[in-house]
Amino acid sequence: MAVKNFSETTATRLRRYFPFSEKAIAAVSQYAATQAQCKTYKEFFKSVGISGNATLYSTARHGSVEVVDVAPHGSEKGTIVVHLPMGNPLDPNQLYQVATVAGTNPGYRVIGFGNPSGKPYYHKDQNLTFIKRWGIASLRSTRPLVEAELSYLDSQGIRNAMHVGFSYGAIKALIESTHSENETVKGLVMIEPVSHTRSLRRLIDDFKSTLGPLGKYVHNTGLETYKEARHHGIEGKQINRGLMRPISLAIAFMLSRITLRTELQKFMTKNPAVPVTIAWGSSSELIDDARMSAMVAELKATGAPLQAIRLPGLHHALANDVHLHAVIIRQALGSK
């Protein structure tokens, strides 16, 4: 497809999703056309400054975390920290997401953090003690989930970051932002966070039901390199085995118990001036649309700097359209 046609097709698709600002749509759709010219996903990665695999950042006290750190092009405007869904490492599939964020925000340093998964991303150093896992599962102490990430950001002198996350990554972005020092978080973007409590069995069933529509969102992008990256990212992986690891079980229990309204209120009380964006699909398998709509209306009524992006008819897997994922972030940034 010609460059101009690809850009126009992407822009039209984004407008159908939601009335995003035209500046945000233009930034993403124009970059999408450039992105589509790459012949392989590795060529695409290299074009944004990712020349190899993610690295493992380790600390003596706080375990380890997989990280990719993409330098800005030109003058640096700030930092975007990207948190991934549960059980997802920085494999080619997820690196494609991070690279698209970097490509559509060239003035920002983009840092992506992975999660424990299969080979070679076990992150054995993150195999936390039973006491710490119990604290995570019960929501009594969630800091161990993000200790290594906070250590990395501190080691890099990051003081003004926007935290972005999808699915469990949205909750992780909230947790990390809450545990960050005051005045260090520029913004919070939560895409499809688990919205309310339910039994663990129900949560697992809901997660399974999210897989059906996933391929549609990948296909919608029209990016053959994305399809290639996704194929290489998931081939040979035993996802269920990864989800049975002790840390994954602790996270699952946490997600089944979490009340988004309560946790978000903690963050907003601590950081009343920090803008928050929440995006969700009205047909999401993990979100109660009416409950989410009521929650954001209540918070906005208090004067909270909260932006709601309700995406009619979309499912939990919506962020697998990398351009939709990117335009939500551009919208949150105010298209700067």
Helices and strands as residue ranges (DSSP letters): H 3-17, H 22-35, H 41-48, E 55-59, E 63-70, E 78-83, H 92-104, E 108-113, G 124-126, H 130-137, G 143-145, H 147-155, E 161-166, H 168-179, E 185-191, H 200-209, H 214-220, H 224-234, H 239-243, H 246-257, H 260-270, E 276-281, H 289-301, E 306-311, G 316-320, H 322-332
